[in-house]
Amino acid sequence: MTKSNSQILPALCLLLAMFLWGSSFIALKLAFVDYHPMVVIAGRMLVASLAFFFILPRFKNIRIRHQDYKLMGFMALCEPCLYFIFEALALKNTSASQASVITTMLPLLVSVSSAFFLAEKFSLRNISGLILAMVGALGLSLGGEISEQAPAPLLGNFYEFLAMICATAYTIAIKKLTSRYSPLFLTAVQAWVGAIFFLPILLLPSVPVPDAFILIPTTAIIYLALAVTIVAYGSYNYALSAMDAGKASIYVNLIPLFTMLLGWIVFKESFTIFQYLAGFAIFFGVGLSQGFWLGSRHQKRS
């Protein structure tokens, strides 16, 4: 298998993960209408952790090295624990579109961090693709009118930035761990730790627990648990086991594109010509960073 062919599956996994993460902003907004954010997050973690118990026998032969317990704990603390708290606070104060644009900061944060902690390097092509994709993502989110209410957008965007810092630390930790543990197992650890972390929060008097199931937010919680927490994180963790963290993080620039596309489908939002051009720039930038547009001669040499 050539190097270019060996990167096709990780690239497809990243595309799937980015689509599901883009959809998570819409699902969270729908769930937050009727349920408290901590109810949504705790329910999401509970459903995901229960789902992983059905495949628990697959993990019976896994032995965790003593020195890895702290790194796993740090990984789970960053994401889902702190990350989900900051994201919930963000989406209570800003719109899904504005929150999604902040995710374009992640590739830069990961690139800088991976250079220090993982000794990864970026080529000029990677940097050019990253810049083009980020410009496209910014233009896509800011090129049209925001339809969702954003009562405190600056505060909400700041919370989303804190979530991106947590996501950066998580990416570095998961990159180190995937060399010794399967991506599926690490995703299960996230779900189990997340359930243990968030379920006690439901006992706080400031968190109203619903006395009835409402169809749309309940369905959103199940979707977040199964599609986003399990499939998206599992796909992303697999991709990180097969490619550099900095290069994989470039795909995050696709999240605003998917978020706004789904916003058009679900909330009937419309695109401007500028947004279409920005969306093209995102796809082209991500493709450029991965060498997809360079022709067969370059691919054979690589």
Secondary structure as UniProt FT lines:
FT   HELIX           3..6
FT   HELIX           8..32
FT   TURN            33..34
FT   HELIX           37..53
FT   TURN            54..55
FT   HELIX           56..59
FT   TURN            60..61
FT   HELIX           66..68
FT   HELIX           69..76
FT   HELIX           77..82
FT   HELIX           83..93
FT   HELIX           96..102
FT   TURN            103..104
FT   HELIX           105..117
FT   HELIX           124..142
FT   HELIX           153..177
FT   TURN            178..180
FT   HELIX           183..198
FT   HELIX           199..203
FT   TURN            205..206
FT   HELIX           215..223
FT   HELIX           224..232
FT   HELIX           233..242
FT   HELIX           245..249
FT   HELIX           250..254
FT   HELIX           255..267
FT   HELIX           273..290
FT   TURN            291..293
FT   HELIX           296..301
//
